[in-house]
């Protein structure tokens, strides 16, 4: 499976079942930007995708499947959660995610004011 392309990241800090989302573009040079004006690097090895945000220890790692990835994320500073990625054309849009989380942190793990 080829990772480079346009995806939507759905992330849930504390694994509540309610997700926030941001668009991501995985570039062929193993970098990515998000719609939250953050960026980072990624690697794909043996059916696994791992990516980390620049300037943060926040790391996501998950299993690749057809047009999707599911996995876990951590800041290594007490904030953990789960995520999934959908590749553009997977048939689901962020607006179709019925329950949205109260944002605890952005995708990079930067905590938001309560």
Biopython code that builds the backbone (N, CA, C, O; Angstrom):
import numpy as np
from Bio.PDB.StructureBuilder import StructureBuilder

atoms = [
    (1, "UNK", "N", (0.844, -1.181, 0.000)),
    (1, "UNK", "CA", (0.000, 0.000, 0.000)),
    (1, "UNK", "C", (0.884, 1.237, 0.000)),
    (1, "UNK", "O", (1.892, 1.289, 0.705)),
    (2, "UNK", "N", (0.510, 2.215, -0.779)),
    (2, "UNK", "CA", (1.267, 3.451, -0.877)),
    (2, "UNK", "C", (0.672, 4.511, 0.056)),
    (2, "UNK", "O", (-0.526, 4.790, 0.003)),
    (3, "UNK", "N", (1.502, 5.088, 0.895)),
    (3, "UNK", "CA", (1.038, 6.081, 1.866)),
    (3, "UNK", "C", (0.942, 7.491, 1.283)),
    (3, "UNK", "O", (-0.027, 8.185, 1.592)),
    (4, "UNK", "N", (1.892, 7.964, 0.453)),
    (4, "UNK", "CA", (1.819, 9.348, -0.002)),
    (4, "UNK", "C", (0.464, 9.696, -0.615)),
    (4, "UNK", "O", (-0.106, 8.945, -1.408)),
    (5, "UNK", "N", (-0.031, 10.883, -0.206)),
    (5, "UNK", "CA", (-1.307, 11.371, -0.710)),
    (5, "UNK", "C", (-2.061, 12.129, 0.356)),
    (5, "UNK", "O", (-1.521, 12.443, 1.417)),
    (6, "UNK", "N", (-3.321, 12.422, 0.064)),
    (6, "UNK", "CA", (-4.178, 13.208, 0.960)),
    (6, "UNK", "C", (-4.994, 12.288, 1.859)),
    (6, "UNK", "O", (-5.633, 11.347, 1.389)),
    (7, "UNK", "N", (-4.962, 12.571, 3.150)),
    (7, "UNK", "CA", (-5.642, 11.771, 4.167)),
    (7, "UNK", "C", (-6.362, 12.715, 5.137)),
    (7, "UNK", "O", (-6.110, 13.920, 5.141)),
    (8, "UNK", "N", (-7.252, 12.162, 5.951)),
    (8, "UNK", "CA", (-7.831, 12.885, 7.079)),
    (8, "UNK", "C", (-7.486, 12.095, 8.335)),
    (8, "UNK", "O", (-7.746, 10.895, 8.417)),
    (9, "UNK", "N", (-6.899, 12.782, 9.310)),
    (9, "UNK", "CA", (-6.565, 12.191, 10.605)),
    (9, "UNK", "C", (-7.709, 12.463, 11.566)),
    (9, "UNK", "O", (-8.108, 13.612, 11.756)),
    (10, "UNK", "N", (-8.238, 11.404, 12.175)),
    (10, "UNK", "CA", (-9.255, 11.495, 13.220)),
    (10, "UNK", "C", (-8.566, 11.064, 14.509)),
    (10, "UNK", "O", (-8.133, 9.917, 14.619)),
    (11, "UNK", "N", (-8.459, 11.966, 15.486)),
    (11, "UNK", "CA", (-7.710, 11.660, 16.699)),
    (11, "UNK", "C", (-8.564, 11.879, 17.935)),
    (11, "UNK", "O", (-9.408, 12.774, 17.975)),
    (12, "UNK", "N", (-8.332, 11.054, 18.934)),
    (12, "UNK", "CA", (-9.131, 11.041, 20.156)),
    (12, "UNK", "C", (-8.185, 10.913, 21.346)),
    (12, "UNK", "O", (-7.755, 9.812, 21.691)),
    (13, "UNK", "N", (-7.871, 12.024, 21.958)),
    (13, "UNK", "CA", (-7.040, 11.973, 23.156)),
    (13, "UNK", "C", (-7.873, 11.392, 24.290)),
    (13, "UNK", "O", (-9.020, 11.803, 24.473)),
    (14, "UNK", "N", (-7.342, 10.468, 25.043)),
    (14, "UNK", "CA", (-7.970, 9.764, 26.160)),
    (14, "UNK", "C", (-8.937, 8.674, 25.698)),
    (14, "UNK", "O", (-9.619, 8.074, 26.530)),
    (15, "UNK", "N", (-9.013, 8.406, 24.404)),
    (15, "UNK", "CA", (-9.838, 7.324, 23.844)),
    (15, "UNK", "C", (-11.264, 7.330, 24.373)),
    (15, "UNK", "O", (-11.741, 6.342, 24.932)),
    (16, "UNK", "N", (-11.938, 8.469, 24.186)),
    (16, "UNK", "CA", (-13.329, 8.624, 24.632)),
    (16, "UNK", "C", (-14.326, 8.106, 23.608)),
    (16, "UNK", "O", (-15.494, 7.891, 23.930)),
    (17, "UNK", "N", (-13.872, 7.904, 22.372)),
    (17, "UNK", "CA", (-14.778, 7.517, 21.294)),
    (17, "UNK", "C", (-15.286, 8.701, 20.503)),
    (17, "UNK", "O", (-16.077, 8.538, 19.574)),
    (18, "UNK", "N", (-14.838, 9.896, 20.864)),
    (18, "UNK", "CA", (-15.231, 11.122, 20.163)),
    (18, "UNK", "C", (-13.974, 11.726, 19.547)),
    (18, "UNK", "O", (-12.984, 11.955, 20.243)),
    (19, "UNK", "N", (-14.015, 11.985, 18.244)),
    (19, "UNK", "CA", (-12.819, 12.350, 17.492)),
    (19, "UNK", "C", (-12.843, 13.775, 16.966)),
    (19, "UNK", "O", (-13.887, 14.285, 16.561)),
    (20, "UNK", "N", (-11.674, 14.409, 16.977)),
    (20, "UNK", "CA", (-11.424, 15.639, 16.235)),
    (20, "UNK", "C", (-10.737, 15.215, 14.945)),
    (20, "UNK", "O", (-10.266, 14.082, 14.845)),
    (21, "UNK", "N", (-10.670, 16.095, 13.962)),
    (21, "UNK", "CA", (-10.027, 15.708, 12.707)),
    (21, "UNK", "C", (-9.231, 16.865, 12.118)),
    (21, "UNK", "O", (-9.475, 18.035, 12.416)),
    (22, "UNK", "N", (-8.276, 16.501, 11.276)),
    (22, "UNK", "CA", (-7.492, 17.474, 10.528)),
    (22, "UNK", "C", (-7.018, 16.806, 9.243)),
    (22, "UNK", "O", (-6.694, 15.618, 9.246)),
    (23, "UNK", "N", (-6.973, 17.563, 8.138)),
    (23, "UNK", "CA", (-6.415, 16.987, 6.911)),
    (23, "UNK", "C", (-4.902, 16.851, 7.035)),
    (23, "UNK", "O", (-4.249, 17.634, 7.725)),
    (24, "UNK", "N", (-4.358, 15.851, 6.360)),
    (24, "UNK", "CA", (-2.907, 15.624, 6.322)),
    (24, "UNK", "C", (-2.522, 15.265, 4.897)),
    (24, "UNK", "O", (-3.299, 14.653, 4.164)),
    (25, "UNK", "N", (-1.318, 15.651, 4.518)),
    (25, "UNK", "CA", (-0.763, 15.232, 3.239)),
    (25, "UNK", "C", (0.547, 14.521, 3.516)),
    (25, "UNK", "O", (1.502, 15.130, 3.997)),
    (26, "UNK", "N", (0.591, 13.239, 3.214)),
    (26, "UNK", "CA", (1.832, 12.476, 3.364)),
    (26, "UNK", "C", (2.616, 12.630, 2.065)),
    (26, "UNK", "O", (2.186, 12.160, 1.012)),
    (27, "UNK", "N", (3.764, 13.288, 2.146)),
    (27, "UNK", "CA", (4.610, 13.535, 0.988)),
    (27, "UNK", "C", (5.555, 12.365, 0.750)),
    (27, "UNK", "O", (5.902, 11.641, 1.684)),
    (28, "UNK", "N", (5.972, 12.181, -0.504)),
    (28, "UNK", "CA", (6.867, 11.084, -0.875)),
    (28, "UNK", "C", (8.233, 11.183, -0.201)),
    (28, "UNK", "O", (8.948, 10.184, -0.121)),
    (29, "UNK", "N", (8.614, 12.378, 0.292)),
    (29, "UNK", "CA", (9.904, 12.552, 0.957)),
    (29, "UNK", "C", (9.811, 12.285, 2.470)),
    (29, "UNK", "O", (10.694, 12.685, 3.229)),
    (30, "UNK", "N", (8.734, 11.606, 2.902)),
    (30, "UNK", "CA", (8.514, 11.214, 4.303)),
    (30, "UNK", "C", (8.292, 12.395, 5.249)),
    (30, "UNK", "O", (8.654, 12.336, 6.424)),
    (31, "UNK", "N", (7.698, 13.459, 4.729)),
    (31, "UNK", "CA", (7.278, 14.590, 5.562)),
    (31, "UNK", "C", (5.768, 14.742, 5.420)),
    (31, "UNK", "O", (5.166, 14.190, 4.499)),
    (32, "UNK", "N", (5.159, 15.495, 6.338)),
    (32, "UNK", "CA", (3.731, 15.780, 6.221)),
    (32, "UNK", "C", (3.409, 17.129, 6.850)),
    (32, "UNK", "O", (4.025, 17.502, 7.848)),
    (33, "UNK", "N", (2.456, 17.868, 6.285)),
    (33, "UNK", "CA", (1.825, 19.000, 6.952)),
    (33, "UNK", "C", (0.402, 18.587, 7.341)),
    (33, "UNK", "O", (-0.154, 17.649, 6.771)),
    (34, "UNK", "N", (-0.184, 19.293, 8.316)),
    (34, "UNK", "CA", (-1.583, 19.077, 8.676)),
    (34, "UNK", "C", (-2.352, 20.370, 8.475)),
    (34, "UNK", "O", (-1.761, 21.413, 8.195)),
    (35, "UNK", "N", (-3.653, 20.303, 8.615)),
    (35, "UNK", "CA", (-4.496, 21.487, 8.536)),
    (35, "UNK", "C", (-4.394, 22.357, 9.772)),
    (35, "UNK", "O", (-4.968, 23.445, 9.806)),
    (36, "UNK", "N", (-3.675, 21.904, 10.790)),
    (36, "UNK", "CA", (-3.482, 22.679, 12.021)),
    (36, "UNK", "C", (-2.152, 23.423, 12.022)),
    (36, "UNK", "O", (-1.678, 23.872, 13.066)),
    (37, "UNK", "N", (-1.560, 23.546, 10.840)),
    (37, "UNK", "CA", (-0.286, 24.243, 10.679)),
    (37, "UNK", "C", (0.836, 23.598, 11.467)),
    (37, "UNK", "O", (1.737, 24.282, 11.951)),
    (38, "UNK", "N", (0.781, 22.276, 11.597)),
    (38, "UNK", "CA", (1.875, 21.503, 12.194)),
    (38, "UNK", "C", (2.409, 20.582, 11.107)),
    (38, "UNK", "O", (1.774, 20.387, 10.071)),
    (39, "UNK", "N", (3.581, 20.021, 11.359)),
    (39, "UNK", "CA", (4.189, 19.140, 10.366)),
    (39, "UNK", "C", (5.060, 18.119, 11.072)),
    (39, "UNK", "O", (5.254, 18.179, 12.287)),
    (40, "UNK", "N", (5.579, 17.185, 10.299)),
    (40, "UNK", "CA", (6.422, 16.165, 10.894)),
    (40, "UNK", "C", (6.969, 15.218, 9.855)),
    (40, "UNK", "O", (7.002, 15.523, 8.663)),
    (41, "UNK", "N", (7.403, 14.047, 10.334)),
    (41, "UNK", "CA", (7.979, 13.021, 9.467)),
    (41, "UNK", "C", (7.262, 11.698, 9.695)),
    (41, "UNK", "O", (6.666, 11.466, 10.747)),
    (42, "UNK", "N", (7.334, 10.839, 8.688)),
    (42, "UNK", "CA", (6.658, 9.550, 8.770)),
    (42, "UNK", "C", (7.524, 8.456, 8.166)),
    (42, "UNK", "O", (8.435, 8.716, 7.380)),
    (43, "UNK", "N", (7.207, 7.191, 8.565)),
    (43, "UNK", "CA", (7.862, 6.024, 8.002)),
    (43, "UNK", "C", (6.845, 4.892, 7.916)),
    (43, "UNK", "O", (5.978, 4.749, 8.778)),
    (44, "UNK", "N", (6.967, 4.092, 6.863)),
    (44, "UNK", "CA", (6.126, 2.908, 6.689)),
    (44, "UNK", "C", (7.051, 1.692, 6.640)),
    (44, "UNK", "O", (7.983, 1.641, 5.837)),
    (45, "UNK", "N", (6.782, 0.713, 7.511)),
    (45, "UNK", "CA", (7.562, -0.520, 7.528)),
    (45, "UNK", "C", (6.612, -1.682, 7.795)),
    (45, "UNK", "O", (5.874, -1.672, 8.779)),
    (46, "UNK", "N", (6.632, -2.673, 6.925)),
    (46, "UNK", "CA", (5.911, -3.940, 7.114)),
    (46, "UNK", "C", (4.471, -3.764, 7.594)),
    (46, "UNK", "O", (4.080, -4.352, 8.603)),
    (47, "UNK", "N", (3.689, -2.971, 6.888)),
    (47, "UNK", "CA", (2.282, -2.819, 7.227)),
    (47, "UNK", "C", (1.992, -1.886, 8.383)),
    (47, "UNK", "O", (0.850, -1.797, 8.833)),
    (48, "UNK", "N", (3.003, -1.192, 8.873)),
    (48, "UNK", "CA", (2.841, -0.231, 9.965)),
    (48, "UNK", "C", (3.210, 1.163, 9.467)),
    (48, "UNK", "O", (4.137, 1.330, 8.675)),
    (49, "UNK", "N", (2.466, 2.159, 9.946)),
    (49, "UNK", "CA", (2.769, 3.559, 9.677)),
    (49, "UNK", "C", (3.023, 4.242, 11.009)),
    (49, "UNK", "O", (2.214, 4.141, 11.931)),
    (50, "UNK", "N", (4.144, 4.934, 11.107)),
    (50, "UNK", "CA", (4.472, 5.703, 12.309)),
    (50, "UNK", "C", (4.818, 7.113, 11.871)),
    (50, "UNK", "O", (5.570, 7.309, 10.917)),
    (51, "UNK", "N", (4.254, 8.116, 12.588)),
    (51, "UNK", "CA", (4.614, 9.495, 12.287)),
    (51, "UNK", "C", (4.750, 10.290, 13.568)),
    (51, "UNK", "O", (4.106, 10.006, 14.578)),
    (52, "UNK", "N", (5.620, 11.304, 13.495)),
    (52, "UNK", "CA", (5.936, 12.126, 14.660)),
    (52, "UNK", "C", (5.931, 13.588, 14.239)),
    (52, "UNK", "O", (6.367, 13.941, 13.144)),
    (53, "UNK", "N", (5.424, 14.434, 15.140)),
    (53, "UNK", "CA", (5.343, 15.872, 14.873)),
    (53, "UNK", "C", (6.658, 16.573, 15.186)),
    (53, "UNK", "O", (7.312, 16.262, 16.180)),
    (54, "UNK", "N", (7.043, 17.519, 14.335)),
    (54, "UNK", "CA", (8.238, 18.324, 14.556)),
    (54, "UNK", "C", (8.071, 19.162, 15.818)),
    (54, "UNK", "O", (7.026, 19.781, 16.020)),
    (55, "UNK", "N", (9.092, 19.183, 16.661)),
    (55, "UNK", "CA", (9.077, 20.000, 17.865)),
    (55, "UNK", "C", (8.331, 19.375, 19.031)),
    (55, "UNK", "O", (8.275, 19.961, 20.112)),
    (56, "UNK", "N", (7.758, 18.197, 18.832)),
    (56, "UNK", "CA", (7.026, 17.487, 19.878)),
    (56, "UNK", "C", (7.461, 16.031, 19.856)),
    (56, "UNK", "O", (7.920, 15.536, 18.826)),
    (57, "UNK", "N", (7.322, 15.346, 20.977)),
    (57, "UNK", "CA", (7.578, 13.915, 20.994)),
    (57, "UNK", "C", (6.341, 13.135, 20.562)),
    (57, "UNK", "O", (6.386, 11.907, 20.477)),
    (58, "UNK", "N", (5.245, 13.825, 20.290)),
    (58, "UNK", "CA", (3.985, 13.173, 19.937)),
    (58, "UNK", "C", (4.186, 12.223, 18.767)),
    (58, "UNK", "O", (4.651, 12.611, 17.696)),
    (59, "UNK", "N", (3.820, 10.958, 19.003)),
    (59, "UNK", "CA", (4.033, 9.898, 18.025)),
    (59, "UNK", "C", (2.747, 9.108, 17.826)),
    (59, "UNK", "O", (2.062, 8.765, 18.790)),
    (60, "UNK", "N", (2.430, 8.828, 16.582)),
    (60, "UNK", "CA", (1.291, 8.010, 16.192)),
    (60, "UNK", "C", (1.836, 6.756, 15.512)),
    (60, "UNK", "O", (2.794, 6.834, 14.742)),
    (61, "UNK", "N", (1.231, 5.603, 15.791)),
    (61, "UNK", "CA", (1.646, 4.379, 15.134)),
    (61, "UNK", "C", (0.427, 3.489, 14.924)),
    (61, "UNK", "O", (-0.367, 3.280, 15.842)),
    (62, "UNK", "N", (0.285, 2.961, 13.695)),
    (62, "UNK", "CA", (-0.897, 2.155, 13.416)),
    (62, "UNK", "C", (-0.711, 1.181, 12.272)),
    (62, "UNK", "O", (0.294, 1.202, 11.562)),
    (63, "UNK", "N", (-1.707, 0.329, 12.114)),
    (63, "UNK", "CA", (-1.736, -0.697, 11.072)),
    (63, "UNK", "C", (-2.377, -0.155, 9.805)),
    (63, "UNK", "O", (-3.457, 0.436, 9.837)),
    (64, "UNK", "N", (-1.691, -0.367, 8.689)),
    (64, "UNK", "CA", (-2.200, 0.041, 7.382)),
    (64, "UNK", "C", (-3.174, -1.001, 6.850)),
    (64, "UNK", "O", (-2.930, -2.203, 6.955)),
    (65, "UNK", "N", (-4.268, -0.536, 6.283)),
    (65, "UNK", "CA", (-5.219, -1.391, 5.582)),
    (65, "UNK", "C", (-5.624, -0.643, 4.319)),
    (65, "UNK", "O", (-5.040, 0.398, 4.017)),
    (66, "UNK", "N", (-6.584, -1.128, 3.591)),
    (66, "UNK", "CA", (-7.016, -0.486, 2.363)),
    (66, "UNK", "C", (-7.618, 0.882, 2.647)),
    (66, "UNK", "O", (-8.724, 0.972, 3.178)),
    (67, "UNK", "N", (-6.898, 1.954, 2.296)),
    (67, "UNK", "CA", (-7.334, 3.341, 2.450)),
    (67, "UNK", "C", (-7.573, 3.769, 3.903)),
    (67, "UNK", "O", (-8.262, 4.759, 4.148)),
    (68, "UNK", "N", (-7.007, 3.028, 4.870)),
    (68, "UNK", "CA", (-7.177, 3.414, 6.270)),
    (68, "UNK", "C", (-5.992, 2.962, 7.111)),
    (68, "UNK", "O", (-5.234, 2.068, 6.735)),
    (69, "UNK", "N", (-5.861, 3.604, 8.250)),
    (69, "UNK", "CA", (-4.865, 3.241, 9.264)),
    (69, "UNK", "C", (-5.573, 3.367, 10.604)),
    (69, "UNK", "O", (-6.318, 4.323, 10.816)),
    (70, "UNK", "N", (-5.357, 2.424, 11.509)),
    (70, "UNK", "CA", (-5.878, 2.540, 12.871)),
    (70, "UNK", "C", (-4.741, 2.302, 13.838)),
    (70, "UNK", "O", (-3.881, 1.454, 13.604)),
    (71, "UNK", "N", (-4.738, 3.066, 14.945)),
    (71, "UNK", "CA", (-3.648, 2.911, 15.886)),
    (71, "UNK", "C", (-3.784, 3.742, 17.138)),
    (71, "UNK", "O", (-4.877, 4.153, 17.527)),
    (72, "UNK", "N", (-2.634, 3.981, 17.763)),
    (72, "UNK", "CA", (-2.559, 4.710, 19.026)),
    (72, "UNK", "C", (-1.593, 5.885, 18.890)),
    (72, "UNK", "O", (-0.738, 5.911, 18.006)),
    (73, "UNK", "N", (-1.755, 6.859, 19.796)),
    (73, "UNK", "CA", (-0.843, 7.995, 19.829)),
    (73, "UNK", "C", (-0.500, 8.329, 21.276)),
    (73, "UNK", "O", (-1.251, 8.028, 22.204)),
    (74, "UNK", "N", (0.671, 8.967, 21.438)),
    (74, "UNK", "CA", (1.107, 9.392, 22.767)),
    (74, "UNK", "C", (1.996, 10.624, 22.659)),
    (74, "UNK", "O", (2.670, 10.841, 21.652)),
    (75, "UNK", "N", (1.980, 11.429, 23.727)),
    (75, "UNK", "CA", (2.904, 12.562, 23.823)),
    (75, "UNK", "C", (4.140, 12.169, 24.629)),
    (75, "UNK", "O", (5.101, 12.936, 24.700)),
    (76, "UNK", "N", (4.124, 10.975, 25.240)),
    (76, "UNK", "CA", (5.154, 10.512, 26.167)),
    (76, "UNK", "C", (5.273, 11.443, 27.364)),
    (76, "UNK", "O", (6.303, 11.500, 28.035)),
    (77, "UNK", "N", (4.169, 12.183, 27.617)),
    (77, "UNK", "CA", (4.130, 13.123, 28.737)),
    (77, "UNK", "C", (2.766, 13.050, 29.423)),
    (77, "UNK", "O", (2.289, 14.037, 29.983)),
    (78, "UNK", "N", (2.138, 11.857, 29.373)),
    (78, "UNK", "CA", (0.878, 11.664, 30.073)),
    (78, "UNK", "C", (-0.377, 11.738, 29.230)),
    (78, "UNK", "O", (-1.458, 11.436, 29.737)),
    (79, "UNK", "N", (-0.288, 12.124, 27.966)),
    (79, "UNK", "CA", (-1.456, 12.223, 27.102)),
    (79, "UNK", "C", (-1.388, 11.105, 26.066)),
    (79, "UNK", "O", (-0.442, 11.031, 25.283)),
    (80, "UNK", "N", (-2.410, 10.226, 26.069)),
    (80, "UNK", "CA", (-2.459, 9.086, 25.158)),
    (80, "UNK", "C", (-3.821, 9.042, 24.492)),
    (80, "UNK", "O", (-4.766, 9.682, 24.954)),
    (81, "UNK", "N", (-3.921, 8.295, 23.417)),
    (81, "UNK", "CA", (-5.208, 8.163, 22.757)),
    (81, "UNK", "C", (-5.169, 7.204, 21.597)),
    (81, "UNK", "O", (-4.228, 6.427, 21.429)),
    (82, "UNK", "N", (-6.218, 7.277, 20.798)),
    (82, "UNK", "CA", (-6.339, 6.418, 19.622)),
    (82, "UNK", "C", (-6.664, 7.286, 18.413)),
    (82, "UNK", "O", (-7.132, 8.417, 18.546)),
    (83, "UNK", "N", (-6.406, 6.733, 17.234)),
    (83, "UNK", "CA", (-6.644, 7.494, 16.014)),
    (83, "UNK", "C", (-6.999, 6.559, 14.869)),
    (83, "UNK", "O", (-6.791, 5.348, 14.937)),
    (84, "UNK", "N", (-7.536, 7.153, 13.826)),
    (84, "UNK", "CA", (-7.609, 6.480, 12.542)),
    (84, "UNK", "C", (-7.401, 7.514, 11.451)),
    (84, "UNK", "O", (-7.689, 8.698, 11.624)),
    (85, "UNK", "N", (-6.899, 7.042, 10.337)),
    (85, "UNK", "CA", (-6.671, 7.863, 9.151)),
    (85, "UNK", "C", (-7.500, 7.288, 8.021)),
    (85, "UNK", "O", (-7.591, 6.069, 7.874)),
    (86, "UNK", "N", (-8.103, 8.150, 7.223)),
    (86, "UNK", "CA", (-8.806, 7.717, 6.022)),
    (86, "UNK", "C", (-8.192, 8.432, 4.823)),
    (86, "UNK", "O", (-8.054, 9.655, 4.817)),
    (87, "UNK", "N", (-7.831, 7.665, 3.829)),
    (87, "UNK", "CA", (-7.270, 8.234, 2.615)),
    (87, "UNK", "C", (-8.367, 8.906, 1.810)),
    (87, "UNK", "O", (-9.512, 8.455, 1.812)),
    (88, "UNK", "N", (-8.015, 9.989, 1.120)),
    (88, "UNK", "CA", (-8.976, 10.665, 0.255)),
    (88, "UNK", "C", (-9.589, 9.632, -0.691)),
    (88, "UNK", "O", (-8.872, 8.836, -1.298)),
    (89, "UNK", "N", (-10.901, 9.649, -0.810)),
    (89, "UNK", "CA", (-11.588, 8.685, -1.660)),
    (89, "UNK", "C", (-12.048, 7.443, -0.913)),
    (89, "UNK", "O", (-12.589, 6.520, -1.520)),
    (90, "UNK", "N", (-11.837, 7.410, 0.404)),
    (90, "UNK", "CA", (-12.260, 6.247, 1.190)),
    (90, "UNK", "C", (-13.770, 6.207, 1.381)),
    (90, "UNK", "O", (-14.311, 5.190, 1.815)),
    (91, "UNK", "N", (-14.458, 7.302, 1.063)),
    (91, "UNK", "CA", (-15.913, 7.304, 1.131)),
    (91, "UNK", "C", (-16.497, 7.913, 2.392)),
    (91, "UNK", "O", (-17.716, 7.904, 2.562)),
    (92, "UNK", "N", (-15.663, 8.443, 3.285)),
    (92, "UNK", "CA", (-16.143, 9.084, 4.513)),
    (92, "UNK", "C", (-15.466, 10.434, 4.627)),
    (92, "UNK", "O", (-14.264, 10.552, 4.391)),
    (93, "UNK", "N", (-16.235, 11.455, 4.988)),
    (93, "UNK", "CA", (-15.684, 12.787, 5.172)),
    (93, "UNK", "C", (-15.712, 13.152, 6.651)),
    (93, "UNK", "O", (-16.476, 12.554, 7.409)),
    (94, "UNK", "N", (-14.895, 14.127, 7.089)),
    (94, "UNK", "CA", (-14.933, 14.543, 8.495)),
    (94, "UNK", "C", (-16.329, 14.946, 8.956)),
    (94, "UNK", "O", (-16.679, 14.731, 10.116)),
    (95, "UNK", "N", (-17.128, 15.524, 8.069)),
    (95, "UNK", "CA", (-18.485, 15.944, 8.443)),
    (95, "UNK", "C", (-19.370, 14.749, 8.767)),
    (95, "UNK", "O", (-20.387, 14.906, 9.444)),
    (96, "UNK", "N", (-19.007, 13.563, 8.300)),
    (96, "UNK", "CA", (-19.797, 12.369, 8.565)),
    (96, "UNK", "C", (-19.475, 11.721, 9.898)),
    (96, "UNK", "O", (-20.168, 10.792, 10.312)),
    (97, "UNK", "N", (-18.445, 12.188, 10.576)),
    (97, "UNK", "CA", (-18.151, 11.674, 11.909)),
    (97, "UNK", "C", (-19.166, 12.322, 12.843)),
    (97, "UNK", "O", (-19.139, 13.536, 13.046)),
    (98, "UNK", "N", (-20.053, 11.524, 13.405)),
    (98, "UNK", "CA", (-21.224, 12.063, 14.094)),
    (98, "UNK", "C", (-20.917, 12.691, 15.439)),
    (98, "UNK", "O", (-21.562, 13.675, 15.803)),
    (99, "UNK", "N", (-19.972, 12.174, 16.185)),
    (99, "UNK", "CA", (-19.674, 12.753, 17.490)),
    (99, "UNK", "C", (-18.277, 13.335, 17.469)),
    (99, "UNK", "O", (-17.301, 12.637, 17.194)),
    (100, "UNK", "N", (-18.194, 14.615, 17.761)),
    (100, "UNK", "CA", (-16.903, 15.295, 17.793)),
    (100, "UNK", "C", (-16.481, 15.496, 19.235)),
    (100, "UNK", "O", (-17.318, 15.766, 20.096)),
    (101, "UNK", "N", (-15.205, 15.369, 19.504)),
    (101, "UNK", "CA", (-14.688, 15.503, 20.858)),
    (101, "UNK", "C", (-14.575, 16.960, 21.261)),
    (101, "UNK", "O", (-14.378, 17.836, 20.419)),
    (102, "UNK", "N", (-14.703, 17.210, 22.557)),
    (102, "UNK", "CA", (-14.304, 18.505, 23.087)),
    (102, "UNK", "C", (-12.789, 18.491, 23.031)),
    (102, "UNK", "O", (-12.167, 17.620, 23.639)),
    (103, "UNK", "N", (-12.174, 19.427, 22.320)),
    (103, "UNK", "CA", (-10.734, 19.331, 22.106)),
    (103, "UNK", "C", (-9.923, 19.447, 23.390)),
    (103, "UNK", "O", (-9.973, 20.462, 24.085)),
    (104, "UNK", "N", (-9.181, 18.395, 23.689)),
    (104, "UNK", "CA", (-8.251, 18.390, 24.814)),
    (104, "UNK", "C", (-6.913, 18.932, 24.341)),
    (104, "UNK", "O", (-6.247, 19.694, 25.041)),
    (105, "UNK", "N", (-6.531, 18.517, 23.123)),
    (105, "UNK", "CA", (-5.255, 18.918, 22.536)),
    (105, "UNK", "C", (-5.405, 18.837, 21.026)),
    (105, "UNK", "O", (-6.305, 18.171, 20.514)),
    (106, "UNK", "N", (-4.513, 19.522, 20.319)),
    (106, "UNK", "CA", (-4.537, 19.390, 18.868)),
    (106, "UNK", "C", (-3.853, 18.085, 18.483)),
    (106, "UNK", "O", (-3.458, 17.311, 19.355)),
    (107, "UNK", "N", (-3.713, 17.840, 17.210)),
    (107, "UNK", "CA", (-3.144, 16.570, 16.736)),
    (107, "UNK", "C", (-1.710, 16.374, 17.220)),
    (107, "UNK", "O", (-1.279, 15.239, 17.421)),
    (108, "UNK", "N", (-0.967, 17.463, 17.410)),
    (108, "UNK", "CA", (0.426, 17.352, 17.853)),
    (108, "UNK", "C", (0.550, 17.108, 19.346)),
    (108, "UNK", "O", (1.655, 16.910, 19.850)),
    (109, "UNK", "N", (-0.563, 17.120, 20.055)),
    (109, "UNK", "CA", (-0.534, 16.914, 21.501)),
    (109, "UNK", "C", (-0.405, 18.192, 22.293)),
    (109, "UNK", "O", (-0.359, 18.157, 23.523)),
    (110, "UNK", "N", (-0.345, 19.336, 21.603)),
    (110, "UNK", "CA", (-0.282, 20.614, 22.297)),
    (110, "UNK", "C", (-1.629, 20.841, 22.985)),
    (110, "UNK", "O", (-2.666, 20.932, 22.328)),
    (111, "UNK", "N", (-1.596, 20.928, 24.302)),
    (111, "UNK", "CA", (-2.831, 21.061, 25.066)),
    (111, "UNK", "C", (-3.504, 22.405, 24.796)),
    (111, "UNK", "O", (-2.852, 23.433, 24.614)),
    (112, "UNK", "N", (-4.819, 22.352, 24.778)),
    (112, "UNK", "CA", (-5.616, 23.562, 24.558)),
    (112, "UNK", "C", (-6.163, 24.028, 25.891)),
    (112, "UNK", "O", (-6.353, 23.231, 26.810)),
    (113, "UNK", "N", (-6.412, 25.314, 25.991)),
    (113, "UNK", "CA", (-6.984, 25.874, 27.222)),
    (113, "UNK", "C", (-8.393, 25.321, 27.423)),
    (113, "UNK", "O", (-9.149, 25.175, 26.463)),
    (114, "UNK", "N", (-8.739, 25.018, 28.662)),
    (114, "UNK", "CA", (-10.067, 24.450, 28.964)),
    (114, "UNK", "C", (-11.140, 25.498, 28.917)),
    (114, "UNK", "O", (-12.311, 25.194, 29.145)),
]
sb = StructureBuilder()
sb.init_structure("model")
sb.init_model(0)
sb.init_chain("A")
sb.init_seg("    ")
for serial, (resi, resn, name, xyz) in enumerate(atoms, 1):
    if name == "N":
        sb.init_residue(resn, " ", resi, " ")
    sb.init_atom(name, np.array(xyz, "f"), 0.0, 1.0, " ", f" {name:<3s}", serial, name[0])
structure = sb.get_structure()
